[in-house]
Amino acid sequence: MSVIQLVLPDFLSIALGWVLFHKLRFSMDFFKGAEQLVYFVLFPALLFYSITQTPLSPSGAYVLLQATVALMAFGVAIAWLAVPILKPDPIDHASVAQCAYRFNTYIGLSVAGGLAGTAGQTIMAVIVGFAVPVANMAAVHGLARQNGGKVFREISRNPFIIATVLALLCNILAIPIPGFVNATLGRLGACAIALGLICVGATLSLNGGRGAARLMTWMIAARLLAMPVAAILIGWGLGLSLVERQMLLLFSALPTASSAHVLAARMGGNGPLVAVTMSTSTLLAALTIPLWLLISSYY
């Protein structure tokens, strides 16, 4: 299967979400309800199901943890490097910095399954689970000002993290999962990606980025270009297997998640700027992800 065919279904699903909201006038309440269903039920089920499908060793999980933390730390660092170089408005930067390291998990798990089957999806789910608390801590810290005490509370209640921890325990400790539970989680997870991508499409917007073109360009370049280069170096440096290197590279090339806009708007940041940055990175990722996947087939 060509790399274009691999990613095209996901971006067509995103386009469908845009058409449903902007042309067919589906209500925002509909998409908000769908996002809540995906966030609290469907996607945690997908994470748990994916992580428990392929046996993991503690050493293998630890190496993936090292790779993920190193990559996320690079993303956070390059996002904040924009401050002394570009000297942006502090609120604008705190809002949009997360666009350099936040990631669209729906695209990641969908493409991972097509690229490397169950093993690839398991590895991607583990990487996502490890990356979620790092991304949340960095993003909330940048926007919180004096509300830092809420960071750990939010992380401890994050459904993605809870699902990841439980799944890793079941996998590494070989705790048996009843067949009917496994089947139910699999069916819920199958709904998560399609519905999640449709919701991403509904949030796309190209309005709100006036006066911050340099800052937007910096964050998008960090997300789609610099992060993949770092992933290649980290993968080789830690001696990851071929599939692990491919999944880390795919993860590094994912566009920004729509949750970045939600967080900025909720915490008094520049929501419109984040929305247009997220939307632009998603559109450009339709070009850059196939490029990085093509590169991954040669190393």
Secondary structure as GFF3:
##gff-version 3
##sequence-region A 1 299
A	DSSP	alpha_helix	3	22	.	.	.	ID=ss1
A	DSSP	alpha_helix	28	37	.	.	.	ID=ss2
A	DSSP	pi_helix	38	42	.	.	.	ID=ss3
A	DSSP	alpha_helix	43	51	.	.	.	ID=ss4
A	DSSP	alpha_helix	58	80	.	.	.	ID=ss5
A	DSSP	alpha_helix	82	86	.	.	.	ID=ss6
A	DSSP	alpha_helix	90	96	.	.	.	ID=ss7
A	DSSP	three_ten_helix	97	100	.	.	.	ID=ss8
A	DSSP	alpha_helix	105	144	.	.	.	ID=ss9
A	DSSP	three_ten_helix	148	150	.	.	.	ID=ss10
A	DSSP	alpha_helix	151	156	.	.	.	ID=ss11
A	DSSP	alpha_helix	159	172	.	.	.	ID=ss12
A	DSSP	alpha_helix	179	203	.	.	.	ID=ss13
A	DSSP	alpha_helix	213	221	.	.	.	ID=ss14
A	DSSP	pi_helix	222	226	.	.	.	ID=ss15
A	DSSP	alpha_helix	227	237	.	.	.	ID=ss16
A	DSSP	alpha_helix	242	252	.	.	.	ID=ss17
A	DSSP	alpha_helix	259	266	.	.	.	ID=ss18
A	DSSP	alpha_helix	271	296	.	.	.	ID=ss19
###
